[in-house]
């Protein structure tokens, strides 16, 4: 404050907090504003030491690395032995250092935690395994969250903990877990952090990854790391699918974020494994056509295999999206797909996805053991391979070397073989290494329109009420409907005819004066522009030129493609950031709370209704309806009556003739009825409180 006055100089500081060793950390909304603040501080007090801090790099952990390898050996092996994994990362973007090691069960091994740059982090987490000396070790994302082993709190370690007594992570008692009698007896754990936060569920260990308090703190810790997770390809796929009017998409390795599942918003429905997940979702089905009826099969859907039945009143097609990890044997995946076919027994079946298998049957130059097993399974299920040509489904450039293969397979049942056409590899859909595959299914159009989930038919916000009143009056006059005609009604048949005629008059008046509700469920990218579309087309064009470039010009063509791709991804990130800032900063005749609710509505996810379960068994839609009817409308059996039910039944069966006569209620007028109707609150449900 003594160095610079924000009130008089006009500088804007967003965040300000104290740090250790007489330091102060401040943040601004933009780099320009930060540079302005730094210049004011330097001129105001030259003795101040200023240092700009960058975002922290993310962490990864390597499991079971031999202790004979020093930190320098690990870094050299990571760089030299894994060129195919790390790809073509620019020299300035490659950073890696060993932070610390953790003990492993084997005393000759340890778990090594490294801090790496975002591009390196993404390559390692995607690969899941790397070569270190004579080992192939597992690599996973490491949370930057620090949890105290004494008080079980977050944000500090045991060294800086203010408490003097250890807290049990199982029962929250003043002892260690290995001394806990409740843990030795096998009793249920209690999380101290959830109990102090008054969470509904606290029956888990304090160090458990499912703890909601831990998830909140971990999100705050990760907010400091510049992860730069590649989600552009997923957004491109959804945008292009909506643009091309695609009915459904079989998706593999989508962007799942920290939640481990593909986010769902307006415009599409996602079929994926959401319950009892043990790892992130790697296969999903995205349904974009509102006219399709979707039947999920959660008991058969896993993280790597998603299955659903799509259809209308005239036809049904079972679709399966697969992702067979190359680090796992392919036989369990194939057995699961066979199980799906045997259980559902669909007449029309489509299987598509990344099998990580090579075979000449779908265009590969050779056949490996996985491809041989997949071909055998396809023949056993009496299905047909749809792949045509030799265009690679996977294409990327790493360290100047081109890697391409055909590992994405599409197959269909015999009933669909003559109905599928135009199968091709389309490089213009996304900027991902895996190219999209498109095909057309010629099926009968639905004869009945799928009913809407809402009863609203007209957009009353845009209604012209004067025009509506005039149109309604004209309709009533044309049908000669007035008070005298209504009063002359004497029979139920005349009442039904009058109601039908009156409803038709109202509907005709609405069509003349009120626009109908349009389909709002469209996926939209507000930050997408014509400039980005042109950059994407330019990038795809230069990518295609690589395959036909002359050897002497090949390196130049590759460099041009990589340069254009980097520019496209950079401009896309900038457009997303600017669009989000504009959306959050917009104030169009709305209060503070209106703006907050607008942001919440935009960012909130949509969740599908999960099928019902009965005694651990997932029910079908038909069984779910029967369970609901049995639960809420049980059979009235006299044999199950207790004493209270028996007395109630006897009182209900008594004749009204046995009751003494009472004075009749006074009659009420039409004005009293109208006054009572106007007193109702249209935004409240009827009940005792209103």
VMD Tcl script that draws the C-alpha trace (Angstrom):
set ca {
  {0.00 0.00 0.00}
  {2.89 2.36 0.68}
  {4.45 1.63 -2.72}
  {1.34 2.19 -4.82}
  {-2.23 3.37 -4.32}
  {-4.83 1.38 -6.24}
  {-7.46 4.06 -5.69}
  {-5.51 6.85 -7.39}
  {-3.55 4.91 -10.04}
  {-6.47 2.82 -11.29}
  {-4.73 -0.56 -11.11}
  {-6.94 -3.63 -10.64}
  {-5.88 -6.55 -8.45}
  {-8.12 -9.63 -8.40}
  {-6.53 -11.67 -5.59}
  {-4.19 -10.82 -2.74}
  {-2.91 -13.09 0.04}
  {-0.04 -13.29 2.50}
  {2.67 -15.94 2.17}
  {5.55 -17.15 4.29}
  {8.79 -15.18 4.82}
  {7.09 -11.76 4.53}
  {5.92 -12.39 0.98}
  {2.70 -11.26 -0.68}
  {1.07 -13.05 -3.62}
  {-1.22 -11.07 -5.92}
  {-3.03 -11.95 -9.11}
  {-4.63 -9.99 -11.94}
  {-7.15 -10.83 -14.63}
  {-4.74 -10.43 -17.55}
  {-1.01 -10.26 -18.25}
  {-1.33 -6.63 -19.33}
  {-2.87 -5.69 -16.00}
  {-0.20 -7.69 -14.15}
  {2.58 -5.88 -16.03}
  {0.99 -2.52 -15.19}
  {0.88 -3.41 -11.47}
  {4.50 -4.60 -11.54}
  {5.66 -1.35 -13.18}
  {3.82 0.74 -10.57}
  {5.39 -1.26 -7.75}
  {8.91 -0.90 -9.19}
  {8.60 2.86 -9.55}
  {6.84 3.27 -6.20}
  {9.41 1.32 -4.17}
  {12.61 0.21 -5.96}
  {13.64 -1.91 -2.93}
  {10.80 -4.37 -3.47}
  {11.73 -7.71 -5.05}
  {9.24 -8.77 -7.72}
  {9.04 -12.26 -9.21}
  {6.49 -13.59 -11.67}
  {5.37 -17.12 -10.81}
  {4.19 -19.52 -13.51}
  {1.56 -22.24 -13.15}
  {2.80 -25.39 -11.52}
  {3.51 -28.34 -13.76}
  {1.42 -31.48 -13.16}
  {2.73 -34.63 -11.49}
  {2.98 -38.26 -12.58}
  {3.98 -41.34 -10.60}
  {5.99 -44.31 -11.90}
  {5.34 -47.52 -10.00}
  {7.93 -50.13 -8.95}
  {11.09 -48.56 -10.39}
  {14.32 -50.31 -9.36}
  {16.28 -48.33 -6.76}
  {19.48 -48.92 -8.70}
  {18.35 -46.15 -11.07}
  {19.31 -42.67 -9.90}
  {17.19 -39.60 -10.63}
  {19.45 -38.73 -13.54}
  {19.19 -42.28 -14.92}
  {15.39 -42.13 -14.80}
  {15.24 -38.79 -16.62}
  {17.68 -39.95 -19.31}
  {15.79 -43.22 -19.82}
  {12.47 -41.40 -20.02}
  {13.78 -39.12 -22.76}
  {15.87 -41.61 -24.77}
  {13.82 -44.84 -24.51}
  {10.31 -43.46 -25.05}
  {10.45 -41.39 -28.23}
  {7.39 -43.21 -29.60}
  {5.39 -42.31 -26.48}
  {6.45 -38.70 -25.99}
  {5.93 -37.79 -29.62}
  {7.23 -34.62 -31.24}
  {7.33 -32.27 -28.26}
  {9.19 -29.00 -28.92}
  {12.41 -28.62 -26.97}
  {11.11 -25.64 -25.00}
  {8.00 -27.55 -23.89}
  {9.84 -30.61 -22.56}
  {10.36 -30.44 -18.80}
  {10.81 -33.26 -16.31}
  {12.34 -33.56 -12.86}
  {12.12 -36.08 -10.02}
  {10.30 -34.64 -6.99}
  {10.44 -37.50 -4.48}
  {10.16 -41.26 -4.07}
  {7.76 -43.45 -2.13}
  {8.42 -46.85 -0.61}
  {7.16 -49.92 -2.45}
  {6.43 -53.37 -1.08}
  {9.61 -54.68 -2.64}
  {12.54 -53.07 -0.77}
  {14.53 -53.03 -4.03}
  {11.90 -50.84 -5.73}
  {10.22 -47.49 -5.16}
  {7.46 -45.35 -6.64}
  {8.97 -42.27 -8.33}
  {6.98 -39.01 -8.54}
  {7.99 -36.63 -11.35}
  {6.93 -33.10 -12.17}
  {6.61 -32.72 -15.94}
  {5.38 -30.16 -18.43}
  {1.74 -30.42 -19.63}
  {2.58 -31.96 -23.06}
  {4.78 -34.59 -21.40}
  {2.07 -35.24 -18.76}
  {-0.55 -35.86 -21.42}
  {1.65 -38.26 -23.40}
  {2.60 -40.26 -20.30}
  {-0.92 -40.49 -18.87}
  {-2.29 -41.53 -22.26}
  {0.41 -44.18 -22.79}
  {0.03 -45.56 -19.21}
  {3.38 -47.43 -19.52}
  {6.98 -46.36 -20.29}
  {10.39 -48.01 -20.54}
  {12.92 -47.29 -17.78}
  {16.19 -49.19 -18.23}
  {15.20 -52.89 -18.46}
  {11.68 -52.33 -17.09}
  {8.30 -51.33 -18.52}
  {6.66 -49.51 -15.63}
  {3.14 -48.20 -15.11}
  {2.65 -44.40 -15.19}
  {-0.38 -42.64 -13.74}
  {-1.48 -39.15 -12.86}
  {-0.39 -38.05 -9.38}
  {-2.58 -35.70 -7.39}
  {-0.82 -32.54 -6.14}
  {-2.98 -32.58 -3.01}
  {-1.08 -32.66 0.31}
  {-2.83 -34.39 3.24}
  {-1.54 -34.36 6.81}
  {-0.98 -37.82 8.31}
  {-1.49 -36.48 11.85}
  {-4.73 -34.44 11.81}
  {-5.90 -35.84 8.41}
  {-6.49 -32.29 7.15}
  {-5.47 -30.85 3.78}
  {-3.10 -28.16 2.59}
  {-0.21 -28.96 4.96}
  {2.00 -31.84 6.01}
  {2.81 -33.48 9.32}
  {5.79 -31.17 9.82}
  {3.61 -28.04 9.92}
  {0.60 -29.55 11.73}
  {-0.59 -27.61 14.79}
  {-2.06 -30.65 16.55}
  {0.08 -32.74 18.88}
  {-1.89 -36.02 18.88}
  {-2.22 -38.45 15.96}
  {-5.73 -39.09 14.64}
  {-6.86 -42.53 13.49}
  {-7.88 -42.58 9.82}
  {-10.38 -45.38 10.56}
  {-12.33 -44.33 13.68}
  {-10.97 -40.74 14.23}
  {-9.72 -41.73 17.70}
  {-6.47 -40.43 19.32}
  {-4.27 -43.29 18.06}
  {-2.78 -44.71 14.86}
  {-4.75 -47.03 12.62}
  {-2.59 -50.09 13.34}
  {-3.55 -49.67 17.02}
  {-7.27 -49.11 16.31}
  {-9.54 -51.75 17.94}
  {-12.40 -50.89 15.54}
  {-10.16 -51.52 12.53}
  {-8.96 -54.85 13.95}
  {-12.57 -55.88 14.64}
  {-13.60 -55.06 11.07}
  {-16.00 -52.24 11.97}
  {-17.10 -49.61 9.46}
  {-14.73 -46.61 9.10}
  {-15.62 -42.99 9.83}
  {-14.13 -40.07 7.91}
  {-13.20 -37.20 10.20}
  {-13.30 -34.56 7.47}
  {-16.79 -35.56 6.27}
  {-18.04 -35.78 9.86}
  {-16.77 -32.28 10.68}
  {-18.29 -30.96 7.43}
  {-21.64 -32.60 8.39}
  {-21.79 -34.68 5.24}
  {-24.59 -37.23 4.91}
  {-22.16 -40.10 4.32}
  {-18.96 -40.50 6.31}
  {-18.59 -44.29 6.19}
  {-15.21 -44.32 4.43}
  {-11.53 -43.94 5.24}
  {-10.05 -40.45 5.46}
  {-7.50 -41.32 2.78}
  {-10.10 -42.84 0.42}
  {-10.38 -41.42 -3.09}
  {-14.20 -41.45 -2.87}
  {-14.27 -38.90 -0.04}
  {-16.24 -35.81 -1.23}
  {-14.14 -33.46 0.92}
  {-10.95 -34.88 -0.59}
  {-12.38 -34.40 -4.10}
  {-13.12 -30.75 -3.33}
  {-9.59 -30.09 -2.03}
  {-8.05 -32.03 -4.91}
  {-9.95 -29.87 -7.40}
  {-8.53 -26.78 -5.70}
  {-5.03 -28.25 -5.81}
  {-5.32 -29.17 -9.48}
  {-6.60 -25.69 -10.32}
  {-3.04 -24.46 -9.88}
  {-1.62 -26.85 -12.46}
  {-1.66 -26.01 -16.16}
  {-2.85 -29.42 -17.40}
  {-4.05 -28.37 -20.89}
  {-6.03 -31.58 -21.35}
  {-6.89 -32.15 -25.02}
  {-10.69 -31.95 -25.23}
  {-10.83 -30.16 -28.58}
  {-11.33 -33.40 -30.53}
  {-14.42 -34.33 -28.48}
  {-15.97 -30.90 -29.07}
  {-15.14 -31.12 -32.78}
  {-16.84 -34.51 -33.03}
  {-20.04 -33.28 -31.36}
  {-20.07 -30.10 -33.46}
  {-19.54 -31.93 -36.75}
  {-22.10 -34.60 -35.81}
  {-24.73 -31.94 -35.15}
  {-23.77 -30.12 -38.36}
  {-23.97 -33.29 -40.50}
  {-27.17 -34.49 -38.76}
  {-25.56 -37.69 -37.51}
  {-27.97 -39.95 -35.62}
  {-25.47 -41.61 -33.27}
  {-21.72 -41.93 -32.78}
  {-19.58 -44.71 -31.32}
  {-16.88 -42.87 -29.36}
  {-13.60 -44.20 -27.96}
  {-11.22 -42.42 -25.59}
  {-13.34 -39.26 -25.23}
  {-12.37 -36.35 -23.03}
  {-13.66 -37.32 -19.57}
  {-12.01 -34.74 -17.30}
  {-11.45 -35.32 -13.60}
  {-14.82 -37.09 -13.18}
  {-13.78 -39.94 -15.43}
  {-16.87 -39.85 -17.66}
  {-18.04 -38.01 -20.76}
  {-20.00 -34.90 -19.78}
  {-23.55 -34.61 -21.07}
  {-25.24 -31.35 -22.02}
  {-28.20 -30.32 -24.14}
  {-28.31 -31.70 -27.64}
  {-27.23 -35.30 -27.14}
  {-27.54 -38.31 -24.86}
  {-24.60 -40.39 -23.65}
  {-24.60 -44.13 -22.95}
  {-21.64 -45.04 -20.74}
  {-20.66 -46.75 -17.49}
  {-21.45 -44.35 -14.65}
  {-22.09 -46.63 -11.67}
  {-19.39 -48.58 -9.82}
  {-16.60 -47.43 -12.13}
  {-13.04 -48.52 -11.35}
  {-11.35 -46.42 -14.08}
  {-12.21 -43.66 -16.57}
  {-14.69 -44.32 -19.35}
  {-12.98 -45.25 -22.62}
  {-15.98 -46.24 -24.73}
  {-19.35 -44.51 -25.04}
  {-22.31 -44.07 -27.38}
  {-23.54 -40.55 -28.20}
  {-27.12 -40.32 -29.49}
  {-27.92 -37.03 -31.25}
  {-31.25 -37.83 -32.94}
  {-34.21 -36.94 -30.72}
  {-36.47 -39.27 -32.70}
  {-34.53 -42.36 -31.60}
  {-35.71 -44.39 -28.63}
  {-32.74 -45.43 -26.48}
  {-32.70 -48.54 -24.28}
  {-29.58 -48.80 -22.13}
  {-28.17 -52.04 -20.78}
  {-26.17 -51.00 -17.69}
  {-25.55 -54.58 -16.57}
  {-23.67 -55.22 -19.84}
  {-21.93 -51.84 -20.16}
  {-18.36 -51.49 -18.87}
  {-15.69 -48.81 -19.04}
  {-14.39 -50.33 -22.31}
  {-17.63 -51.63 -23.85}
  {-20.83 -49.56 -24.17}
  {-24.05 -51.15 -25.46}
  {-27.49 -49.71 -26.26}
  {-30.53 -50.53 -28.37}
  {-31.65 -47.69 -30.66}
  {-34.89 -47.69 -32.54}
  {-38.31 -46.35 -33.41}
  {-41.74 -47.96 -33.61}
  {-40.67 -49.64 -36.88}
  {-37.14 -50.93 -36.27}
  {-34.42 -51.56 -33.65}
  {-30.63 -51.71 -33.94}
  {-28.24 -52.82 -31.20}
  {-24.96 -50.84 -31.24}
  {-21.77 -51.65 -29.31}
  {-18.85 -49.23 -28.89}
  {-15.57 -50.98 -28.01}
  {-12.10 -49.96 -26.90}
  {-9.74 -52.90 -26.41}
  {-6.64 -51.69 -24.56}
  {-3.40 -52.93 -26.09}
  {-1.89 -53.48 -22.62}
  {-4.62 -56.01 -21.76}
  {-5.36 -59.40 -23.37}
  {-8.10 -59.23 -25.99}
  {-9.86 -62.50 -25.06}
  {-11.84 -61.12 -22.03}
  {-13.13 -58.26 -24.20}
  {-14.23 -60.67 -26.93}
  {-15.95 -62.96 -24.42}
  {-17.89 -59.98 -23.06}
  {-19.04 -58.94 -26.55}
  {-20.17 -62.53 -27.22}
  {-22.06 -62.47 -23.91}
  {-23.89 -59.31 -25.00}
  {-24.93 -60.89 -28.29}
  {-26.07 -64.12 -26.63}
  {-28.11 -62.30 -23.98}
  {-29.78 -59.66 -26.15}
  {-29.98 -61.77 -29.34}
  {-30.44 -58.73 -31.61}
  {-31.40 -59.21 -35.23}
  {-29.58 -56.04 -36.27}
  {-26.19 -55.46 -34.61}
  {-23.33 -53.00 -35.23}
  {-19.95 -53.20 -33.48}
  {-17.38 -50.45 -33.93}
  {-14.34 -49.07 -32.18}
  {-10.62 -49.24 -31.53}
  {-9.58 -52.89 -31.19}
  {-5.80 -52.31 -31.21}
  {-5.53 -55.36 -33.46}
  {-4.00 -55.86 -36.91}
  {-5.41 -58.04 -39.68}
  {-5.48 -58.02 -43.46}
  {-9.25 -58.44 -43.25}
  {-9.63 -54.73 -42.43}
  {-6.68 -53.36 -44.39}
  {-3.61 -53.87 -42.20}
  {-0.38 -54.92 -43.86}
  {0.01 -57.91 -41.53}
  {-1.92 -59.89 -38.92}
  {-0.97 -60.29 -35.28}
  {-2.31 -62.58 -32.57}
  {-4.94 -60.06 -31.44}
  {-6.19 -59.64 -34.99}
  {-6.43 -63.39 -35.46}
  {-8.50 -63.70 -32.26}
  {-10.79 -60.83 -33.32}
  {-11.38 -62.33 -36.77}
  {-12.28 -65.65 -35.15}
  {-14.77 -63.97 -32.79}
  {-16.41 -62.03 -35.66}
  {-16.82 -65.24 -37.66}
  {-18.19 -67.06 -34.61}
  {-20.83 -64.35 -34.10}
  {-21.70 -64.57 -37.83}
  {-20.91 -60.92 -38.48}
  {-19.37 -59.14 -41.46}
  {-16.46 -56.65 -41.53}
  {-17.35 -53.33 -43.18}
  {-13.84 -51.85 -43.51}
  {-12.84 -50.96 -47.06}
  {-9.64 -49.62 -48.64}
  {-6.26 -48.95 -47.07}
  {-6.71 -45.42 -45.69}
  {-5.20 -45.48 -42.17}
  {-7.59 -44.95 -39.27}
  {-4.67 -43.83 -37.08}
  {-2.12 -41.26 -38.28}
  {0.35 -39.18 -36.30}
  {3.88 -37.76 -36.51}
  {6.30 -38.15 -33.60}
  {9.88 -36.94 -33.66}
  {9.70 -36.57 -37.42}
  {8.54 -40.18 -37.89}
  {5.12 -41.02 -39.32}
  {3.08 -43.64 -37.47}
  {-0.03 -45.00 -39.15}
  {-2.15 -48.11 -38.82}
  {-5.65 -49.52 -39.28}
  {-6.83 -50.63 -35.83}
  {-10.41 -49.30 -35.89}
  {-12.88 -51.98 -36.96}
  {-16.57 -51.84 -37.93}
  {-18.71 -54.99 -38.19}
  {-22.42 -55.69 -38.63}
  {-24.84 -58.60 -38.55}
  {-26.13 -60.32 -41.69}
  {-29.50 -58.51 -41.55}
  {-27.76 -55.12 -41.84}
  {-25.19 -56.03 -44.49}
  {-27.36 -54.87 -47.41}
  {-28.57 -51.75 -45.58}
  {-25.17 -50.16 -44.80}
  {-23.34 -48.14 -47.45}
  {-20.81 -45.31 -47.89}
  {-18.36 -46.69 -45.30}
  {-15.24 -44.49 -45.36}
  {-12.47 -42.99 -43.26}
  {-13.11 -39.25 -42.90}
  {-10.10 -37.12 -41.93}
  {-12.09 -33.88 -41.81}
  {-14.15 -34.55 -38.67}
  {-11.62 -34.06 -35.86}
  {-7.99 -33.08 -35.37}
  {-7.26 -36.22 -33.33}
  {-4.74 -38.88 -34.31}
  {-7.58 -41.35 -34.88}
  {-9.64 -40.49 -37.94}
  {-13.42 -40.72 -37.84}
  {-15.31 -43.45 -39.69}
  {-18.69 -42.64 -41.24}
  {-21.32 -44.86 -42.82}
  {-25.00 -44.72 -43.77}
  {-27.77 -47.08 -42.61}
  {-30.84 -47.18 -44.85}
  {-33.73 -47.85 -42.49}
  {-37.42 -47.07 -42.62}
  {-38.41 -43.62 -41.44}
  {-40.57 -43.62 -38.29}
  {-44.28 -43.61 -39.06}
  {-45.10 -41.95 -35.73}
  {-43.48 -38.87 -34.27}
  {-41.86 -39.47 -30.91}
  {-43.98 -37.77 -28.20}
  {-42.45 -34.78 -26.49}
  {-41.49 -34.98 -22.83}
  {-43.25 -31.68 -22.14}
  {-46.93 -30.71 -22.47}
  {-46.05 -27.20 -23.66}
  {-46.70 -26.64 -27.35}
  {-46.46 -22.86 -27.72}
  {-43.88 -20.25 -26.76}
  {-46.04 -17.92 -24.66}
  {-43.12 -15.49 -24.13}
  {-43.45 -14.42 -27.77}
  {-47.24 -14.41 -27.86}
  {-49.23 -11.53 -29.38}
  {-52.09 -11.46 -26.89}
  {-54.18 -8.83 -28.67}
  {-54.04 -10.88 -31.84}
  {-54.87 -14.00 -29.82}
  {-57.99 -12.44 -28.26}
  {-59.21 -11.28 -31.65}
  {-58.51 -14.66 -33.27}
  {-60.25 -16.51 -30.43}
  {-63.28 -14.24 -30.69}
  {-63.49 -14.89 -34.43}
  {-63.27 -18.64 -33.87}
  {-66.02 -18.59 -31.22}
  {-68.26 -16.47 -33.44}
  {-67.69 -18.78 -36.40}
  {-68.82 -21.78 -34.33}
  {-71.64 -19.76 -32.68}
  {-70.38 -20.37 -29.15}
  {-71.71 -18.00 -26.53}
  {-72.99 -18.05 -22.94}
  {-76.56 -18.88 -23.97}
  {-75.46 -21.90 -25.99}
  {-73.32 -23.15 -23.10}
  {-76.19 -22.73 -20.62}
  {-78.47 -24.76 -22.90}
  {-76.31 -27.90 -22.59}
  {-78.25 -30.69 -20.85}
  {-76.54 -34.01 -21.67}
  {-72.97 -35.37 -21.24}
  {-72.68 -35.90 -24.99}
  {-73.43 -32.24 -25.65}
  {-70.83 -31.28 -23.02}
  {-68.13 -33.40 -24.71}
  {-68.95 -31.92 -28.12}
  {-68.80 -28.37 -26.74}
  {-65.46 -28.97 -24.99}
  {-63.93 -30.46 -28.15}
  {-65.13 -27.54 -30.28}
  {-63.88 -24.98 -27.76}
  {-60.43 -26.62 -27.55}
  {-60.15 -26.57 -31.35}
  {-61.00 -22.86 -31.34}
  {-58.26 -22.15 -28.79}
  {-55.70 -24.19 -30.75}
  {-56.51 -22.41 -34.01}
  {-56.18 -19.04 -32.26}
  {-52.80 -20.11 -30.85}
  {-51.54 -21.09 -34.29}
  {-52.36 -17.61 -35.58}
  {-50.82 -15.60 -32.71}
  {-48.31 -17.73 -30.74}
  {-45.22 -19.39 -32.27}
  {-44.75 -23.08 -31.43}
  {-41.90 -24.31 -29.26}
  {-38.92 -25.32 -31.37}
  {-36.42 -28.05 -30.60}
  {-33.90 -26.49 -28.22}
  {-31.83 -29.62 -27.70}
  {-29.03 -28.77 -30.12}
  {-25.36 -28.97 -29.29}
  {-23.78 -25.59 -29.89}
  {-20.23 -24.27 -29.74}
  {-20.58 -20.54 -29.04}
  {-16.86 -19.97 -29.59}
  {-16.76 -21.61 -33.04}
  {-16.23 -19.20 -35.93}
  {-15.60 -19.16 -39.66}
  {-11.92 -18.40 -39.04}
  {-11.52 -21.55 -36.94}
  {-13.36 -23.54 -39.58}
  {-10.96 -22.25 -42.24}
  {-7.94 -23.08 -40.05}
  {-9.26 -26.59 -39.50}
  {-9.76 -27.17 -43.23}
  {-6.25 -25.86 -43.92}
  {-4.80 -28.21 -41.29}
  {-6.64 -31.23 -42.74}
  {-5.52 -30.34 -46.27}
  {-1.86 -30.20 -45.23}
  {-2.28 -33.47 -43.34}
  {-3.49 -35.18 -46.52}
  {-0.52 -33.83 -48.50}
  {1.92 -35.80 -46.33}
  {0.97 -39.18 -47.79}
  {1.61 -38.06 -51.39}
  {4.59 -35.75 -50.83}
  {7.88 -36.41 -52.62}
  {10.73 -37.66 -50.39}
  {12.77 -34.47 -50.83}
  {9.78 -32.27 -49.83}
  {8.32 -34.56 -47.18}
  {9.99 -32.89 -44.18}
  {8.83 -29.46 -45.35}
  {5.24 -30.73 -45.73}
  {5.35 -32.32 -42.27}
  {6.65 -29.11 -40.70}
  {3.91 -27.10 -42.40}
  {1.25 -29.48 -41.08}
  {2.58 -29.40 -37.51}
  {2.85 -25.61 -37.61}
  {-0.74 -25.26 -38.86}
  {-2.03 -27.76 -36.30}
  {-0.36 -25.89 -33.43}
  {-1.80 -22.59 -34.69}
  {-5.30 -24.11 -34.96}
  {-5.20 -25.55 -31.43}
  {-3.87 -22.26 -30.03}
  {-6.59 -20.20 -31.72}
  {-9.25 -22.67 -30.53}
  {-8.08 -22.32 -26.91}
  {-8.08 -18.52 -27.23}
  {-11.59 -18.54 -28.69}
  {-12.89 -20.73 -25.86}
  {-11.33 -18.49 -23.21}
  {-12.63 -15.26 -24.75}
  {-16.10 -16.75 -25.22}
  {-16.24 -17.84 -21.59}
  {-15.08 -14.44 -20.34}
  {-17.70 -12.71 -22.47}
  {-20.41 -15.08 -21.25}
  {-19.54 -14.55 -17.58}
  {-19.17 -10.78 -17.97}
  {-22.40 -10.16 -19.87}
  {-24.95 -8.05 -17.99}
  {-28.15 -7.60 -19.97}
  {-30.79 -6.15 -17.65}
  {-30.19 -8.88 -15.09}
  {-29.44 -8.80 -11.39}
  {-26.38 -10.30 -9.73}
  {-28.24 -13.52 -8.95}
  {-29.61 -13.78 -12.49}
  {-26.06 -13.80 -13.83}
  {-24.98 -16.45 -11.34}
  {-27.93 -18.69 -12.19}
  {-27.20 -18.21 -15.91}
  {-23.63 -19.45 -15.44}
  {-24.84 -22.39 -13.33}
  {-27.38 -23.39 -15.98}
  {-24.72 -23.23 -18.67}
  {-22.11 -25.26 -16.79}
  {-24.34 -27.80 -15.04}
  {-24.31 -31.34 -16.41}
  {-27.28 -33.43 -17.41}
  {-27.73 -36.82 -15.83}
  {-29.67 -39.71 -17.29}
  {-32.29 -41.56 -15.27}
  {-30.69 -44.79 -14.11}
  {-32.68 -48.03 -14.49}
  {-34.20 -49.40 -11.31}
  {-32.52 -52.16 -9.33}
  {-34.25 -54.85 -7.29}
  {-32.12 -56.96 -4.95}
  {-28.99 -56.03 -6.91}
  {-30.51 -56.95 -10.30}
  {-30.82 -54.21 -12.94}
  {-34.38 -54.22 -14.28}
  {-35.55 -53.75 -17.83}
  {-38.02 -50.93 -18.64}
  {-40.94 -53.37 -18.50}
  {-39.83 -54.85 -15.17}
  {-39.26 -51.33 -13.81}
  {-42.86 -50.35 -14.59}
  {-44.15 -53.49 -12.88}
  {-42.02 -52.78 -9.80}
  {-43.28 -49.18 -9.59}
  {-46.90 -50.31 -9.95}
  {-46.45 -52.98 -7.30}
  {-44.74 -50.56 -4.91}
  {-47.07 -47.56 -5.20}
  {-50.30 -49.40 -6.07}
  {-50.14 -52.66 -4.09}
  {-52.87 -55.27 -4.18}
  {-55.60 -54.71 -1.60}
  {-55.58 -58.05 0.20}
  {-57.81 -58.51 3.25}
  {-55.61 -61.35 4.45}
  {-52.75 -58.89 5.08}
  {-54.86 -56.44 7.13}
  {-53.79 -55.66 10.68}
  {-56.18 -54.43 13.38}
  {-56.08 -50.77 12.25}
  {-56.69 -51.65 8.60}
  {-59.56 -53.92 9.63}
  {-61.27 -51.14 11.59}
  {-60.78 -48.67 8.72}
  {-62.24 -51.13 6.23}
  {-65.30 -51.73 8.46}
  {-65.92 -47.99 8.87}
  {-65.63 -47.42 5.11}
  {-68.15 -50.15 4.37}
  {-70.80 -48.72 6.70}
  {-73.89 -47.34 4.96}
  {-74.52 -43.62 5.01}
  {-78.06 -44.35 6.15}
  {-76.71 -45.20 9.59}
  {-75.20 -41.72 9.98}
  {-77.31 -39.01 11.66}
  {-78.57 -36.24 9.40}
  {-76.61 -33.00 9.51}
  {-77.39 -29.52 8.36}
  {-76.70 -28.95 4.67}
  {-73.84 -26.65 3.68}
  {-74.95 -23.25 2.44}
  {-74.76 -22.83 -1.35}
  {-71.82 -20.93 -2.88}
  {-71.89 -18.52 -5.79}
  {-69.84 -18.28 -9.00}
  {-68.12 -15.15 -7.69}
  {-66.89 -17.07 -4.66}
  {-65.51 -19.81 -6.94}
  {-63.69 -17.26 -9.11}
  {-62.23 -15.53 -6.06}
  {-60.99 -18.84 -4.68}
  {-59.45 -19.79 -8.04}
  {-57.62 -16.45 -8.32}
  {-56.15 -16.92 -4.84}
  {-54.18 -19.97 -5.99}
  {-50.44 -19.52 -6.48}
  {-49.62 -20.96 -9.93}
  {-46.06 -21.73 -8.79}
  {-47.09 -23.80 -5.76}
  {-48.43 -27.32 -5.64}
  {-51.73 -27.78 -3.74}
  {-51.35 -28.93 -0.18}
  {-51.83 -28.12 3.45}
  {-49.35 -25.21 3.36}
  {-50.89 -23.32 0.50}
}
mol new
graphics top color blue
foreach p $ca { graphics top sphere $p radius 0.5 }
foreach p [lrange $ca 0 end-1] q [lrange $ca 1 end] { graphics top cylinder $p $q radius 0.2 }
display resetview
